[in-house]
Each structure stands twice: as structure tokens, then as C-alpha cells.
Amino acid sequence: MAGSDTTATAVAPPDTVKILIAGGFGVGKTTMVGSVSEIAPLRTEEPLTSAGLGIDDLDGIEEKRATTVALDFGRISISRELVLYLFGTPGQQRFWFMWNDLAIGALGAVVLVDVRRPESSFAAIDFFERRNIPFVVGVNGFHGEHPYPAEEIREALALPEHVRVLLCDARERDSCRDVLIALIDQLIADARKAS
């Protein structure tokens, strides 16, 4: 076509970052992925059955009726240039073998902690520390409650100073987004120190 401008403005695709949402059984991982995802999240939840009696520890979470058996997946665009792919890990010990595969290519993680059962998140913290995968801790306030300040939780979990501890509510999109932004800020700061 004579006289027409055929040059197209190329728009670079956004950078994508894989983030894991981890923690113990029933700490709110599926809830967090679902509340912050801009797409309908992929869930692999199945009803709890009598087969899990004596295996799955329901102390403090007796109302739980379903559990993630593989992973949760969601997506959130932080900006036009940055999209996070969120992978929620299964919480029961019998499914932990999947964590190694889910961690491949992950740049960082959020470890969710339930202050009613902080010991349920020890394995997740240990997993990321041993693999040198940066993480932040999100203290999920069930029923909107945070009975302990972040520093007390840091001490109880024996976390080093560089690991951020944030109070959050896994049911609230803005709260979950703020935890993810804190992780991205940490990843950027770590990258600058390394260069």
C-alpha cells in the first residue's frame, strides 16, 4: 500500500517470575493463590477422607474438608513488565516429594505460617534455606487476628534478620499482593548485591 505506514510498534512481552506459595497443611496456601490470582486459579483439591485418618494432622484445623493433592496455580500482573506465576505446594508430608519438582525455576517463595501451629511451617522454611531459594514469611491471620508481633514470630521460627516477616490475611487480595511485592523487592535487592 503506497503511502501507508506499515511499521508496527513492538511491545516487549512481560518478564515472568515463578513464585512458590508454601507452608504446612492448612495454613492458607490455596486461599492465598485464589484471592490474589487475576485468573481463575487451577486447584487440585480433593475431599479429606477416612484414608487420611492418623496421617493428616487436623489439630487446630478440624473444620478443614478438602486438601491440595498436587498444586495450585495462579497468575498476578505486578506491572506491564512483570507477571508472577504462583505455584501453591501441597501441605501434607506425604505429598512433599512434589516440592522438588515445583521448585525448579522458582526465583523465590512465600512461606505461610499459621500462628496457631507455627511448627507446621518448619519444613517449608528448612526446604528453602537448604536450597538457597529466597523467601519471605507471611503470617496468615486467621479470623483477621494477629496475636503476636512479627518480631516475636521471627524469634519463634529462628529466622535470620534478612528474611522479612509480614502479617497478612490470605483471604484479602491487597494483603497477599503486599506480601508478593515484599518478596519481589527482596529479590531485586539480592540481585543488586550480587552484581
C-alpha positions as CSV (number, residue, x, y, z in Angstrom):
1,M,0.0,0.0,0.0
2,A,1.5,3.2,-1.2
3,G,1.6,6.0,1.4
4,S,0.6,3.9,4.4
5,D,2.9,3.4,7.4
6,T,3.5,-0.3,7.8
7,T,5.9,-0.1,10.8
8,A,4.4,-1.7,13.9
9,T,5.3,-0.7,17.3
10,A,6.7,-3.8,19.0
11,V,5.7,-4.3,22.6
12,A,8.0,-6.4,24.6
13,P,6.4,-9.3,26.5
14,P,6.4,-9.0,30.3
15,D,9.1,-10.8,32.3
16,T,7.6,-13.8,34.1
17,V,8.7,-15.0,37.5
18,K,7.9,-18.3,39.1
19,I,7.0,-18.0,42.8
20,L,6.1,-20.8,45.2
21,I,3.5,-20.4,48.0
22,A,4.5,-23.0,50.6
23,G,3.8,-23.9,54.2
24,G,2.3,-26.6,56.3
25,F,-1.0,-28.4,56.0
26,G,-4.0,-26.0,56.3
27,V,-2.1,-22.7,56.6
28,G,-3.9,-20.9,53.7
29,K,-1.9,-21.6,50.6
30,T,-4.9,-22.4,48.3
31,T,-6.7,-19.4,49.8
32,M,-3.8,-17.1,49.1
33,V,-3.4,-18.2,45.5
34,G,-7.1,-17.9,44.9
35,S,-7.5,-14.5,46.4
36,V,-4.6,-12.8,44.6
37,S,-4.8,-14.5,41.2
38,E,-6.2,-12.5,38.3
39,I,-7.2,-15.7,36.5
40,A,-9.4,-18.4,37.8
41,P,-6.9,-20.5,39.7
42,L,-6.1,-24.1,38.9
43,R,-6.8,-26.2,42.0
44,T,-6.2,-29.8,42.7
45,E,-8.2,-30.1,45.8
46,E,-9.8,-33.3,46.9
47,P,-12.1,-34.0,49.9
48,L,-10.4,-35.3,53.0
49,T,-11.4,-38.9,53.6
50,S,-11.0,-41.6,56.3
51,A,-7.8,-42.7,54.4
52,G,-6.0,-39.7,55.9
53,L,-7.0,-40.5,59.5
54,G,-3.9,-41.0,61.6
55,I,-1.8,-39.5,58.7
56,D,-3.0,-35.9,58.3
57,D,-2.8,-33.8,61.5
58,L,-6.1,-31.9,61.8
59,D,-5.3,-30.4,65.3
60,G,-6.4,-26.8,65.2
61,I,-7.9,-27.1,61.7
62,E,-10.7,-29.6,62.4
63,E,-13.1,-27.7,60.1
64,K,-10.9,-28.4,57.0
65,R,-12.8,-30.5,54.5
66,A,-10.5,-30.6,51.4
67,T,-6.8,-30.6,50.6
68,T,-4.4,-29.8,47.8
69,V,-3.0,-33.1,46.3
70,A,-0.7,-31.7,43.6
71,L,-0.6,-27.9,43.3
72,D,-2.5,-24.7,43.0
73,F,-1.7,-22.3,40.1
74,G,-2.5,-18.6,39.7
75,R,-1.2,-15.5,38.0
76,I,-0.9,-11.9,39.0
77,S,0.5,-9.0,37.0
78,I,2.5,-6.7,39.2
79,S,3.0,-4.3,36.3
80,R,3.0,-4.3,32.5
81,E,6.6,-5.5,32.7
82,L,6.3,-8.2,35.4
83,V,3.9,-11.1,35.8
84,L,4.2,-13.6,38.6
85,Y,3.2,-17.3,38.2
86,L,2.2,-18.6,41.6
87,F,2.5,-22.3,42.4
88,G,1.0,-23.4,45.7
89,T,2.5,-26.5,47.2
90,P,0.7,-29.4,48.9
91,G,1.0,-29.2,52.6
92,Q,0.8,-32.8,53.8
93,Q,4.0,-34.6,54.4
94,R,3.0,-37.5,52.1
95,F,3.0,-35.0,49.1
96,W,6.3,-33.2,49.9
97,F,8.1,-35.2,47.3
98,M,6.5,-32.9,44.7
99,W,8.2,-29.8,46.2
100,N,11.5,-30.5,44.4
101,D,9.8,-30.5,41.0
102,L,7.7,-27.5,41.8
103,A,10.9,-25.6,42.9
104,I,12.6,-26.0,39.6
105,G,12.9,-22.5,38.1
106,A,11.4,-20.7,41.1
107,L,13.1,-17.4,41.9
108,G,11.5,-17.1,45.4
109,A,8.8,-18.2,47.8
110,V,6.3,-17.1,50.3
111,V,6.2,-19.4,53.4
112,L,2.8,-19.0,55.0
113,V,2.6,-19.5,58.8
114,D,-0.4,-20.2,61.0
115,V,0.5,-18.8,64.4
116,R,-1.8,-21.4,66.0
117,R,0.5,-24.1,64.6
118,P,3.9,-22.5,63.7
119,E,5.6,-25.9,63.8
120,S,3.7,-26.8,60.6
121,S,5.9,-24.4,58.6
122,F,9.3,-25.5,59.9
123,A,9.7,-28.0,57.0
124,A,9.0,-25.3,54.4
125,I,11.5,-22.9,55.9
126,D,14.1,-25.6,56.0
127,F,13.4,-26.6,52.4
128,F,14.1,-23.1,51.1
129,E,17.0,-22.4,53.4
130,R,18.8,-25.6,52.3
131,R,18.3,-24.8,48.6
132,N,19.2,-21.1,48.9
133,I,15.9,-20.0,47.5
134,P,15.0,-16.6,48.8
135,F,11.7,-16.4,50.8
136,V,9.6,-14.1,52.9
137,V,7.3,-15.3,55.7
138,G,3.6,-14.4,55.6
139,V,1.9,-14.8,58.9
140,N,-1.7,-15.6,58.0
141,G,-4.1,-14.0,60.5
142,F,-7.0,-16.4,60.6
143,H,-10.2,-14.6,61.5
144,G,-8.3,-11.3,61.0
145,E,-6.3,-11.9,64.1
146,H,-2.5,-11.4,64.7
147,P,-1.9,-12.2,68.3
148,Y,1.8,-11.9,68.1
149,P,4.0,-9.1,66.6
150,A,6.2,-10.0,63.6
151,E,9.5,-9.9,65.7
152,E,8.2,-12.5,68.1
153,I,7.3,-14.7,65.3
154,R,10.8,-14.2,63.8
155,E,12.3,-15.3,67.1
156,A,10.0,-18.3,67.4
157,L,10.9,-19.5,63.9
158,A,14.6,-18.7,64.4
159,L,14.7,-16.7,61.2
160,P,17.7,-14.6,60.2
161,E,17.3,-10.9,60.0
162,H,17.3,-10.7,56.2
163,V,14.1,-12.8,56.0
164,R,11.1,-10.5,56.0
165,V,8.2,-11.4,58.2
166,L,4.9,-9.8,57.2
167,L,1.5,-10.1,58.8
168,C,-1.2,-10.9,56.3
169,D,-4.6,-12.3,55.6
170,A,-4.7,-15.0,52.9
171,R,-8.4,-14.1,52.1
172,E,-7.5,-10.5,51.2
173,R,-6.2,-9.7,47.8
174,D,-4.3,-6.5,48.8
175,S,-2.7,-8.2,51.7
176,C,-1.5,-11.1,49.6
177,R,-0.3,-8.7,46.9
178,D,1.8,-6.7,49.5
179,V,3.5,-10.0,50.6
180,L,4.4,-10.8,47.0
181,I,5.7,-7.2,46.4
182,A,7.9,-7.6,49.5
183,L,9.3,-10.8,48.0
184,I,10.0,-9.1,44.7
185,D,11.7,-6.2,46.5
186,Q,13.9,-8.7,48.3
187,L,14.8,-10.5,45.0
188,I,15.7,-7.2,43.4
189,A,17.8,-6.2,46.4
190,D,19.6,-9.5,46.4
191,A,20.3,-9.2,42.6
192,R,21.8,-5.8,43.1
193,K,24.1,-7.0,45.9
194,A,25.2,-9.9,43.7
195,S,26.2,-7.6,40.8
